[in-house]
Amino acid sequence: MKPWIATPQKSKTAVVTLADGINQSMEAIEIKDSQCVATINLDSFLYPTLQVTDGHTLHSQHTGYISRLFKFGNKLYCTNGKGLYRYSGGSWVAVFEPGGEDNSRPWPYSMFFDGSKLFFTDGDIRLRQWDGASVTTIDNAPIGESFITSHSNRFFLAGKGDNLLSFSGLRDATDWTSTDKYVGTGKITVETSDGDKPSGLTAFSNHVILFKKNTMHKLFGEDSTNFNMTQPYGVGCVSDRSIVPTRDSLYWLGPDGFYDYMGGAAPTKISDPIKNYIAQINMLYAHNCCAGTDGRFIYLSLVTGTATLPNVTLKYDMQGGRWWPVSFVATSYYLDGQTLYFGTADGKIMQMGGNDFAGSAINWSIETKPFSEGDETIRKTINRLFIVADIEPGSTLNVAYAGGTEGGTWNQVYTTSNGTGAIQSIRIPVIVRTPETWYRLKLYGTGKVKIHRIIREVSKRNG
């Protein structure tokens, strides 16, 4: 056995691009959702750069569990256990309050075809119309309907109590009794062998889609002469508020995972990386799970364990197929142009964007899975670490390592307390020795940081 020499005769440089992979000679080990032990408040919007997620600011304060958010007549609306409210003059004003407080109220809504009227169902499960000035009850509409959507100039209703899909008269959302076979109203029976009742309703890809817990059904046709409901796939939905249509896909939460449907081929389950979260969903309150999108990411809030309202939020990168956990919990979402709003269980309405979380610094971190260099029977020494990153003023970056495959004792080897905002290559001025071949890295801090790459210069003894 030869002693260590002052200048190693064998050395190599390993380059790590966090969102893309660790290059070990010709072999790459990707570091993304499947290669991280933990990651908090980071994403890869600027792929392959890894950066701290956007912050959010407090838009307004309301009361109670915010179950839905949307806009009508260029004003923001929300619902909670007590009623339907409009944001006007810097405060929330009641539009309709059925009395009492009940978080199980569905509050589904849809706009009239020209956007002039809002239709919603309330705590009594009655269809009502709001024109911006007064609320009118649609007395001839079916009672007890929990889901509503509009398609081909008709309104469609479905309830949790029967297997009927009701449709309104053509271009008349207040007509639910006329019998003309071309422009009149009607009902379609949607039965399945298990007897399940509807759990969601939406319009996507030129079809009305009705969900049950274990099945989805597509409506074909233009009127009562040729309406035909088919059951294309055995994939269901457990929460209508998890249904998110985008330009290219329809997303929703099923009993066994989160699905992506492009309108042609069978839906694809995309939630395997978060299957541990999915397995913990409280199915008694799964109807309170919800999802939304900002155009790039899907945000999914789940009710897990013994919770009755959402208690964890994750985000899905629609371009890269990656999942990221976030530290806030949303109970409803609304995308207004390019601005995403979300509600919370304590009545806050937040607006995405900013460098902090409503005045609190963003804490972020990433821990890698273990890796080694080359021959795993020879101990290694890390001579240098370089971090290529943008660290915004007032933000911090810390670098630590833990020896072994499951090492949890972090040795901090670098810290910076105030960045410059410009891209820089930071040289860690210490030599790190690991008694084991395997080791893990951890990067963490506060504020806004973009991490472009990690460079590890590794030396090992001759022979």
C-alpha positions in Angstrom: 0.0 0.0 0.0 1.4 3.3 -1.0 1.0 6.5 1.0 -1.0 9.5 -0.4 1.3 11.8 -2.4 1.2 15.6 -2.5 0.2 15.7 -6.2 -2.2 12.9 -7.3 -1.2 11.3 -10.6 -4.8 10.4 -11.5 -7.6 13.0 -11.5 -10.8 13.8 -13.4 -13.5 16.4 -13.4 -17.2 15.5 -13.0 -19.9 18.0 -14.1 -23.3 17.9 -12.5 -26.3 19.6 -14.2 -28.9 19.2 -11.5 -32.1 19.1 -13.6 -30.5 17.0 -16.3 -27.9 14.6 -14.8 -24.5 13.9 -13.3 -21.9 13.1 -15.9 -19.5 10.4 -14.7 -17.3 9.9 -17.7 -19.7 8.4 -20.3 -22.4 7.4 -17.8 -25.1 9.9 -16.6 -27.2 9.7 -13.5 -30.1 12.1 -13.7 -31.0 14.2 -10.8 -34.7 15.1 -10.9 -37.8 13.9 -9.1 -36.6 10.2 -9.3 -33.1 11.0 -8.2 -33.7 13.2 -5.2 -34.2 12.2 -1.7 -36.0 15.5 -1.1 -36.5 18.8 -2.8 -38.5 21.8 -1.5 -39.6 24.9 -3.4 -37.5 24.3 -6.5 -38.4 23.6 -10.1 -36.9 23.6 -13.5 -38.9 26.2 -15.3 -35.7 27.3 -17.1 -34.7 23.7 -17.9 -32.0 22.5 -17.3 -31.4 25.2 -14.8 -32.8 24.5 -11.3 -34.3 27.6 -9.6 -36.4 28.5 -6.6 -40.1 28.6 -7.4 -41.9 31.9 -7.8 -43.3 33.4 -4.6 -46.8 34.8 -4.0 -48.4 37.8 -2.5 -51.6 38.3 -0.5 -54.4 39.5 -2.9 -57.1 39.8 -0.2 -58.4 38.2 3.0 -61.8 36.5 3.2 -63.2 34.0 5.7 -63.4 30.2 5.7 -62.3 27.5 3.3 -62.0 29.0 -0.2 -63.5 26.2 -2.3 -63.6 27.8 -5.8 -62.1 30.9 -7.5 -63.2 32.3 -10.9 -63.9 35.5 -12.8 -67.2 36.8 -14.2 -67.7 40.2 -15.7 -64.0 41.0 -15.1 -64.5 40.6 -11.3 -63.0 37.9 -9.1 -65.5 35.6 -7.4 -65.0 32.9 -4.7 -67.1 30.4 -2.8 -66.8 29.1 0.8 -69.0 27.2 3.2 -71.3 30.1 3.5 -71.9 31.4 0.0 -70.8 33.0 -3.2 -68.9 36.3 -3.1 -67.6 39.0 -5.4 -64.5 41.1 -4.9 -65.4 44.7 -5.3 -64.0 47.9 -3.9 -61.2 46.1 -2.1 -63.4 43.8 -0.1 -65.5 40.6 -0.6 -69.3 41.3 -1.0 -71.9 38.5 -0.7 -73.7 37.6 -4.0 -75.7 34.7 -2.5 -75.7 33.1 1.0 -78.1 30.1 1.5 -77.6 30.3 5.2 -75.5 28.3 7.7 -72.0 27.0 6.9 -71.4 23.8 5.1 -68.0 23.0 3.4 -69.6 20.2 1.4 -71.6 22.6 -0.8 -70.5 21.9 -4.4 -70.8 25.4 -5.9 -70.2 24.4 -9.5 -70.6 27.2 -12.1 -70.6 27.9 -15.8 -71.0 31.1 -17.9 -73.6 31.7 -20.5 -72.4 31.3 -24.0 -71.8 35.1 -24.6 -70.5 35.5 -21.0 -73.4 37.7 -20.0 -74.7 35.5 -17.2 -73.3 33.2 -14.5 -75.1 30.0 -13.6 -74.3 28.1 -10.4 -75.8 25.6 -8.0 -75.9 26.4 -4.3 -76.3 24.7 -1.0 -79.9 23.6 -1.9 -78.5 22.2 -5.2 -80.8 24.5 -7.2 -79.7 26.1 -10.5 -79.5 29.8 -10.2 -78.7 32.7 -12.5 -76.6 35.8 -11.7 -76.5 38.7 -14.2 -74.3 41.0 -12.1 -77.2 42.6 -10.3 -79.6 40.0 -9.0 -79.9 36.2 -8.5 -82.8 34.3 -10.1 -83.8 30.7 -9.4 -84.3 28.5 -12.4 -87.4 26.7 -11.1 -87.9 24.3 -14.0 -84.3 23.0 -13.9 -83.6 19.6 -12.3 -83.0 19.7 -8.5 -80.1 18.1 -6.7 -77.5 18.6 -9.5 -73.9 18.9 -8.3 -72.1 19.4 -11.6 -72.6 21.9 -14.5 -70.9 22.6 -17.8 -71.8 24.3 -21.1 -71.1 22.8 -24.6 -72.5 23.4 -28.1 -74.8 26.2 -26.8 -76.4 24.0 -24.2 -76.0 23.6 -20.5 -75.6 20.2 -19.0 -76.3 19.1 -15.4 -75.5 15.9 -13.5 -76.0 15.0 -9.9 -74.6 12.6 -7.3 -78.1 11.1 -6.6 -78.9 9.5 -10.0 -77.3 8.5 -13.3 -79.0 11.1 -15.5 -77.3 13.7 -17.6 -79.7 16.6 -18.3 -79.4 19.1 -21.1 -81.1 22.5 -21.5 -82.7 24.0 -24.6 -80.5 25.3 -27.4 -79.1 28.7 -26.5 -81.5 28.9 -23.5 -80.1 27.9 -20.1 -83.4 28.7 -18.4 -85.3 26.1 -20.6 -85.4 22.6 -19.1 -88.9 21.5 -20.1 -89.4 22.0 -23.9 -89.6 18.8 -25.9 -88.7 19.8 -29.5 -86.3 17.0 -30.5 -83.9 19.5 -32.3 -83.7 22.5 -29.9 -85.5 21.2 -26.8 -84.4 19.6 -23.5 -83.8 16.1 -22.4 -82.1 13.5 -20.2 -79.6 10.8 -21.0 -79.2 7.8 -18.7 -75.6 6.8 -18.0 -75.5 3.5 -16.2 -72.6 1.3 -15.3 -72.5 -2.3 -13.9 -71.2 -1.1 -10.5 -74.1 1.5 -10.1 -71.6 4.4 -9.5 -73.1 7.9 -9.6 -71.5 10.9 -11.3 -68.4 12.5 -9.7 -67.5 15.2 -12.3 -68.5 16.9 -15.5 -66.6 18.9 -18.1 -66.3 19.9 -21.7 -63.1 19.0 -23.6 -62.1 18.2 -27.2 -65.5 19.0 -28.5 -67.2 16.6 -26.2 -69.0 16.6 -22.9 -67.2 14.2 -20.5 -69.0 12.8 -17.5 -67.0 11.1 -14.8 -67.8 8.4 -12.3 -65.4 7.1 -9.7 -64.1 4.3 -12.0 -65.2 5.3 -15.5 -65.4 8.2 -17.9 -68.1 8.7 -20.5 -68.1 10.9 -23.7 -71.1 12.5 -25.3 -71.4 12.4 -29.1 -74.0 14.2 -31.2 -75.8 17.5 -31.6 -79.3 17.0 -30.3 -81.8 14.5 -28.9 -82.0 12.8 -32.2 -78.4 11.5 -32.1 -77.0 12.1 -28.7 -75.0 9.0 -27.7 -73.0 8.5 -24.5 -70.1 6.1 -24.8 -67.7 4.7 -22.2 -64.3 4.8 -23.8 -62.0 4.1 -20.9 -62.2 2.5 -17.4 -60.6 5.5 -15.7 -62.6 7.6 -13.2 -62.4 10.7 -11.2 -62.8 11.3 -7.4 -63.0 15.1 -7.4 -64.6 17.4 -10.0 -62.4 20.3 -8.7 -59.3 18.3 -9.8 -60.4 18.4 -13.4 -58.1 20.8 -15.3 -58.5 21.4 -19.1 -55.5 22.9 -20.9 -54.9 23.7 -24.6 -53.6 20.1 -25.3 -54.8 17.9 -22.4 -57.3 17.2 -19.8 -56.0 16.4 -16.3 -57.8 14.9 -13.3 -57.4 12.9 -10.1 -58.6 9.3 -10.2 -58.8 6.9 -7.3 -55.4 5.4 -8.1 -53.5 8.5 -9.5 -53.4 11.6 -11.6 -54.2 11.3 -15.3 -53.4 13.1 -18.6 -55.9 12.7 -21.5 -55.2 14.2 -24.9 -58.6 13.3 -26.4 -57.5 10.3 -28.6 -55.5 7.6 -26.9 -56.3 6.2 -23.5 -55.6 8.4 -20.5 -52.1 8.1 -19.1 -51.3 8.0 -15.4 -48.5 10.5 -14.7 -48.4 10.2 -10.9 -46.1 7.3 -10.3 -43.3 9.5 -8.9 -45.8 10.7 -6.2 -47.5 7.4 -5.6 -46.7 7.6 -1.9 -48.8 10.8 -1.6 -51.6 9.2 -3.7 -51.7 6.2 -1.5 -52.4 8.4 1.5 -55.5 10.2 0.1 -58.4 10.2 2.5 -61.0 8.8 0.1 -63.9 10.0 2.4 -62.9 13.6 1.6 -61.2 13.1 -1.8 -63.9 15.3 -3.3 -62.0 18.2 -1.7 -58.8 17.5 -3.6 -58.3 20.2 -6.3 -55.9 21.2 -9.1 -55.1 24.2 -11.2 -52.5 25.4 -13.8 -50.4 28.4 -14.5 -49.8 27.3 -18.1 -46.5 25.5 -17.4 -47.2 23.6 -14.1 -50.2 21.7 -12.8 -50.7 22.3 -9.1 -52.3 19.4 -7.3 -53.6 19.7 -3.7 -54.4 16.4 -1.9 -56.4 15.5 1.2 -54.2 12.9 3.0 -54.2 11.0 6.2 -57.0 12.0 8.5 -57.4 15.5 7.0 -60.7 16.7 5.6 -59.3 19.6 3.5 -56.2 19.7 1.4 -53.0 19.5 3.4 -50.3 19.0 0.8 -49.6 20.6 -2.6 -47.4 19.3 -5.4 -46.7 20.7 -8.9 -46.2 18.9 -12.2 -44.0 20.2 -15.0 -46.1 19.6 -18.1 -43.1 20.0 -20.4 -40.5 18.0 -18.5 -42.8 15.4 -16.8 -41.3 16.2 -13.3 -43.0 16.5 -9.9 -42.0 19.0 -7.3 -43.4 19.5 -3.8 -44.2 23.1 -2.6 -44.4 24.4 0.9 -47.8 26.1 0.7 -51.2 24.4 0.6 -53.9 25.7 -1.8 -57.6 24.8 -1.7 -58.7 26.3 -5.0 -57.1 27.8 -8.2 -57.9 30.2 -11.0 -55.8 31.2 -13.9 -56.5 34.8 -15.1 -54.5 35.2 -18.3 -51.0 34.5 -17.1 -51.7 35.2 -13.4 -52.5 32.3 -11.1 -54.6 32.9 -8.0 -55.2 30.4 -5.3 -57.3 30.2 -2.2 -56.5 28.7 1.2 -58.3 27.0 4.0 -58.2 30.1 6.2 -59.8 32.4 3.7 -56.7 33.9 2.0 -56.6 34.6 -1.7 -53.0 34.6 -3.0 -51.6 35.9 -6.3 -48.6 34.0 -7.7 -45.5 36.0 -8.5 -42.8 37.7 -6.3 -39.6 36.8 -4.5 -41.1 35.7 -1.2 -44.2 33.9 0.2 -46.5 36.8 1.3 -43.6 38.6 3.0 -41.8 35.4 4.4 -38.6 34.3 2.8 -38.7 31.2 0.6 -36.8 28.3 2.2 -35.5 25.9 -0.4 -33.4 22.7 -0.5 -32.4 19.7 -2.5 -30.8 16.5 -1.4 -29.3 14.1 -3.9 -29.2 10.4 -3.9 -25.8 8.9 -3.1 -23.1 8.7 -5.8 -19.5 7.7 -6.1 -16.6 8.0 -8.5 -15.5 5.1 -10.7 -14.2 2.1 -8.7 -16.3 1.8 -5.6 -13.7 -0.2 -3.6 -11.3 2.7 -3.5 -11.8 5.7 -1.2 -12.0 9.1 -2.8 -11.2 12.6 -1.8 -13.2 15.6 -3.2 -10.6 18.3 -3.8 -12.9 21.0 -5.0 -16.5 21.9 -5.5 -17.7 24.6 -7.8 -21.3 25.9 -7.9 -22.3 27.9 -11.0 -25.3 29.9 -9.9 -27.2 33.2 -9.8 -27.8 34.2 -6.2 -30.1 37.3 -5.9 -29.2 40.0 -3.4 -30.5 39.1 0.0 -30.6 35.4 -0.8 -28.4 32.7 0.6 -26.8 29.5 -0.6 -25.4 26.7 1.5 -23.6 23.5 0.4 -23.2 20.4 2.6 -22.3 16.8 2.1 -23.1 13.6 4.1 -21.0 10.5 3.8 -22.4 7.1 3.0 -25.5 6.0 1.1 -27.9 7.0 3.9 -25.8 9.6 5.6 -27.8 12.1 7.5 -25.1 14.1 9.3 -24.6 17.1 7.0 -21.2 18.8 7.0 -21.5 22.3 5.8 -18.6 23.3 3.5 -19.8 26.6 2.1 -22.2 29.4 2.8 -22.9 32.8 1.2 -25.3 35.2 2.9 -25.9 37.8 0.2 -25.7 37.2 -3.5 -24.9 39.6 -6.3 -27.6 38.6 -8.8 -25.1 37.8 -11.5 -24.0 34.4 -12.6 -20.9 33.3 -10.8 -18.8 30.2 -10.3 -18.3 29.7 -6.6 -15.2 27.8 -5.5 -15.6 26.0 -2.2 -12.3 26.6 -0.4 -12.0 23.4 1.6 -11.0 19.8 0.9 -13.7 17.3 1.8 -12.7 13.8 2.7 -15.3 11.0 2.9 -14.5 7.8 4.9 -17.0 6.0 2.6 -17.0 5.7 -1.1 -20.6 6.9 -1.4 -21.8 10.4 -0.4 -24.7 12.8 -0.9 -24.9 16.5 -1.5 -27.3 19.0 -0.1 -27.9 22.5 -1.4 -30.2 24.8 0.6 -30.9 28.4 1.5 -33.4 31.2 1.4 -34.6 33.7 -1.3 -34.2 33.4 -5.0 -31.4 31.3 -6.5 -30.8 29.7 -9.9 -28.4 26.7 -9.9 -26.9 26.0 -13.3 -24.4 23.3 -12.5 -22.2 21.7 -9.9 -18.6 20.9 -10.8 -16.8 18.3 -8.7 -13.1 17.9 -9.2 -12.2 14.5 -7.8 -8.7 13.1 -7.1 -7.7 9.6 -6.1 -4.4 8.0 -5.2 -2.2 6.3 -7.7 -2.8 2.6 -8.2 
